[in-house]
Amino acid sequence: MLANVLLKERLKERVYATITMLAVVVSLAVGGTADHGDAVWSILGTSIGVWLATFVADQQAHRAVAHRYARSEEFRQMLYTSSPLLLSAVGPLVFTGVSALGLMSLPVAMYIACGLDLAELFVWSTVTGLRMGEGRLAALLAGAADMVIGFGIVMVKVIGGH
């Protein structure tokens, strides 16, 4: 039972982190004024900042409910469930590095990272649906719905200009 709760929390954090990173990466792509250093700092700052905020909130919630700080096992569980927030930076950082090597412009690299984040949302949602016992069609529809939500975020950023 506890393992399922931890997996649920971890997946929730991964989806949240992917959507958050989508907004940052689209801003970098649309803005067109960031250099590679700015992109790295924006991506890392977002990832680490959201992770720290989540970790602090988890610790405060634990203190409010348990009336004490998290102990070693509880602390490890918090780290386990919040770590996907840090993973959201990997793809955008890889493409920033590819761009820094001169293989593509930074906006193109950020748009590719957006596409991969959208695909990741689709895959996570589809796989989750299949694990829940949904049929293939229902799982694919759920994946498509999550991807459309992510695409909506991208379009708001593109239309808004940043």
TORPA-498775 format. One record per residue (C-alpha): y, x, z; residue in three letters; residue number from 1. Coordinates in nm, 3 decimals, always signed. Last residue first. Layout:
north, east, up, resn, resi
Y, X, Z, ALA, NUM
...
//
This chain:
north, east, up, resn, resi
+3.470, +0.698, -2.367, HIS, 162
+3.606, +0.512, -2.672, GLY, 161
+3.565, +0.163, -2.533, GLY, 160
+3.356, +0.071, -2.836, ILE, 159
+3.132, +0.374, -2.787, VAL, 158
+3.104, +0.329, -2.408, LYS, 157
+3.032, -0.043, -2.434, VAL, 156
+2.786, +0.034, -2.715, MET, 155
+2.594, +0.289, -2.508, VAL, 154
+2.568, +0.049, -2.215, ILE, 153
+2.443, -0.221, -2.449, GLY, 152
+2.185, +0.025, -2.584, PHE, 151
+2.055, +0.069, -2.230, GLY, 150
+2.025, -0.307, -2.190, ILE, 149
+1.856, -0.327, -2.531, VAL, 148
+1.611, -0.056, -2.422, MET, 147
+1.526, -0.254, -2.111, ASP, 146
+1.461, -0.565, -2.321, ALA, 145
+1.252, -0.369, -2.572, ALA, 144
+1.032, -0.235, -2.295, GLY, 143
+0.990, -0.585, -2.153, ALA, 142
+0.901, -0.711, -2.501, LEU, 141
+0.649, -0.430, -2.541, LEU, 140
+0.491, -0.516, -2.206, ALA, 139
+0.473, -0.886, -2.298, ALA, 138
+0.313, -0.803, -2.635, LEU, 137
+0.064, -0.562, -2.483, ARG, 136
-0.051, -0.809, -2.221, GLY, 135
+0.079, -0.776, -1.871, GLU, 134
-0.157, -0.620, -1.621, GLY, 133
+0.108, -0.460, -1.404, MET, 132
+0.010, -0.121, -1.545, ARG, 131
+0.085, -0.252, -1.896, LEU, 130
+0.429, -0.369, -1.787, GLY, 129
+0.500, -0.035, -1.624, THR, 128
+0.397, +0.146, -1.941, VAL, 127
+0.632, -0.072, -2.144, THR, 126
+0.921, -0.028, -1.903, SER, 125
+0.886, +0.348, -1.880, TRP, 124
+0.839, +0.380, -2.259, VAL, 123
+1.143, +0.170, -2.350, PHE, 122
+1.366, +0.341, -2.096, LEU, 121
+1.246, +0.679, -2.225, GLU, 120
+1.327, +0.576, -2.583, ALA, 119
+1.681, +0.493, -2.473, LEU, 118
+1.705, +0.828, -2.295, ASP, 117
+1.577, +1.003, -2.608, LEU, 116
+1.837, +0.830, -2.822, GLY, 115
+2.110, +0.925, -2.579, CYS, 114
+1.993, +1.289, -2.584, ALA, 113
+2.018, +1.277, -2.964, ILE, 112
+2.373, +1.141, -2.932, TYR, 111
+2.454, +1.424, -2.690, MET, 110
+2.323, +1.689, -2.929, ALA, 109
+2.525, +1.536, -3.213, VAL, 108
+2.838, +1.542, -2.995, PRO, 107
+2.769, +1.907, -2.902, LEU, 106
+2.736, +2.022, -3.260, SER, 105
+2.401, +2.142, -3.384, MET, 104
+2.194, +2.463, -3.400, LEU, 103
+2.479, +2.675, -3.268, GLY, 102
+2.292, +2.815, -2.970, LEU, 101
+2.527, +2.615, -2.748, ALA, 100
+2.398, +2.301, -2.922, SER, 99
+2.040, +2.382, -2.827, VAL, 98
+2.159, +2.444, -2.470, GLY, 97
+2.339, +2.108, -2.459, THR, 96
+2.018, +1.956, -2.594, PHE, 95
+1.816, +2.104, -2.309, VAL, 94
+2.080, +1.995, -2.055, LEU, 93
+2.074, +1.637, -2.187, PRO, 92
+1.695, +1.626, -2.159, GLY, 91
+1.674, +1.779, -1.810, VAL, 90
+1.954, +1.588, -1.636, ALA, 89
+1.751, +1.274, -1.562, SER, 88
+1.506, +1.487, -1.366, LEU, 87
+1.747, +1.509, -1.072, LEU, 86
+1.742, +1.134, -1.013, LEU, 85
+1.366, +1.151, -1.044, PRO, 84
+1.367, +1.338, -0.710, SER, 83
+1.474, +1.034, -0.506, SER, 82
+1.129, +0.888, -0.433, THR, 81
+0.966, +1.220, -0.348, TYR, 80
+1.260, +1.348, -0.141, LEU, 79
+1.266, +1.029, +0.063, MET, 78
+0.889, +1.046, +0.108, GLN, 77
+0.918, +1.407, +0.223, ARG, 76
+1.177, +1.301, +0.485, PHE, 75
+0.948, +1.023, +0.605, GLU, 74
+0.666, +1.274, +0.645, GLU, 73
+0.891, +1.528, +0.822, SER, 72
+1.085, +1.289, +1.043, ARG, 71
+1.369, +1.067, +0.929, ALA, 70
+1.661, +1.051, +1.169, TYR, 69
+1.648, +0.798, +1.450, ARG, 68
+1.725, +0.433, +1.524, HIS, 67
+1.439, +0.320, +1.294, ALA, 66
+1.637, +0.060, +1.097, VAL, 65
+1.989, +0.204, +1.100, ALA, 64
+1.864, +0.563, +1.093, ARG, 63
+1.642, +0.491, +0.794, HIS, 62
+1.929, +0.321, +0.612, ALA, 61
+2.149, +0.623, +0.682, GLN, 60
+1.882, +0.862, +0.551, GLN, 59
+1.827, +0.654, +0.238, ASP, 58
+2.203, +0.633, +0.178, ALA, 57
+2.235, +1.012, +0.217, VAL, 56
+1.950, +1.065, -0.030, PHE, 55
+2.097, +0.820, -0.277, THR, 54
+2.439, +0.984, -0.260, ALA, 53
+2.281, +1.329, -0.292, LEU, 52
+2.079, +1.224, -0.597, TRP, 51
+2.381, +1.055, -0.760, VAL, 50
+2.588, +1.369, -0.707, GLY, 49
+2.312, +1.603, -0.826, ILE, 48
+2.260, +1.415, -1.151, SER, 47
+2.625, +1.343, -1.215, THR, 46
+2.740, +1.694, -1.134, GLY, 45
+2.459, +1.845, -1.340, LEU, 44
+2.548, +1.640, -1.647, ILE, 43
+2.924, +1.678, -1.609, SER, 42
+2.897, +2.049, -1.527, TRP, 41
+2.671, +2.115, -1.827, VAL, 40
+2.896, +1.914, -2.058, ALA, 39
+3.211, +2.089, -1.939, ASP, 38
+3.044, +2.426, -1.997, GLY, 37
+2.934, +2.324, -2.345, HIS, 36
+3.282, +2.212, -2.447, ASP, 35
+3.412, +1.863, -2.399, ALA, 34
+3.663, +1.719, -2.646, THR, 33
+3.434, +1.497, -2.853, GLY, 32
+3.491, +1.199, -2.626, GLY, 31
+3.221, +0.995, -2.795, VAL, 30
+2.937, +1.238, -2.730, ALA, 29
+3.043, +1.332, -2.377, LEU, 28
+3.098, +0.969, -2.283, SER, 27
+2.762, +0.883, -2.435, VAL, 26
+2.599, +1.151, -2.219, VAL, 25
+2.760, +1.019, -1.902, VAL, 24
+2.667, +0.655, -1.964, ALA, 23
+2.312, +0.747, -2.058, LEU, 22
+2.287, +0.956, -1.741, MET, 21
+2.346, +0.645, -1.531, THR, 20
+2.086, +0.448, -1.725, ILE, 19
+1.832, +0.728, -1.691, THR, 18
+1.906, +0.768, -1.321, ALA, 17
+1.856, +0.397, -1.254, TYR, 16
+1.529, +0.396, -1.447, VAL, 15
+1.404, +0.701, -1.256, ARG, 14
+1.521, +0.562, -0.922, GLU, 13
+1.334, +0.236, -0.979, LYS, 12
+1.025, +0.433, -1.082, LEU, 11
+1.036, +0.634, -0.760, ARG, 10
+1.087, +0.323, -0.548, GLU, 9
+0.790, +0.151, -0.710, LYS, 8
+0.577, +0.464, -0.674, LEU, 7
+0.668, +0.487, -0.306, LEU, 6
+0.586, +0.121, -0.248, VAL, 5
+0.255, +0.160, -0.430, ASN, 4
+0.164, +0.465, -0.221, ALA, 3
+0.249, +0.274, +0.097, LEU, 2
+0.000, +0.000, +0.000, MET, 1
//
